Amino acid sequence: MDKKQELLALKQKLESRGDTPFVNSPKDIVFGDGNPNTELMFIGEAAGYWETVERKPFVGPAGKLLVKTLKETLGLDRDQVYISNIVKARPPNNRDPQPDEIEAFRPYLDKEIEIIQPKIIATLGRFSMAKFIPDVSISRVHGQPRFFEFSTINDKLTNYKPIIFPMYHPAAALRSGTVLNDFIQDFNKLKTLLSQKYETPITVVETLQKPAQTTLF
Ligand code: URA
């Protein structure tokens, strides 16, 4: 099976479950979308209204800003990267997802990452950031890349150490000019990061238990 087929099988597995939060029918699932052979994966929070209509992540106003900035800074189209969410459905009234709701979708996100193994995982907003870098404030750490020891969440991948790049959520950038400036600046840092080569051994490692202070910028 190639990566695309593996992701399709994973999506079908999730759709066939019927017991995940916010899901009354398989049509409520908004699975990840994009190029599984990419070096760059974005992870947002949860689907919103437009995402459930189109069954595709980040297609509403926040998504439009994300896609526009991706093109203007990195010169990439959305189908050249992979975009997914922590919660693969829409919480009522777009409320924040609860820990048990995040946990219900976690194996699917972890498996998506295992299949794609992107060089860089850009987290959009505090919920996806907290998966890799707990107990920090996004205003303090956005735009600061760090390596993550993926084996702390998946012991099959002992040598996979993606770079986690925390970013503001584009919905926050739509609400504040200051955040928008930071959001665009962080995309410019992402451009530098994508163009750099990181050879093994990687020495700076972030773990779930002990957030490292060292960053690449
Ligand atoms: N916000 C998210 O976090 N994800 C989406 O897919 C859309 C909006």
Residues whose N, C-alpha, C, O or C-beta is under 5 A from the ligand:
A	BS01	URA	G44 E45 A46 A47 G48 E51 P57 F58 A62 N85
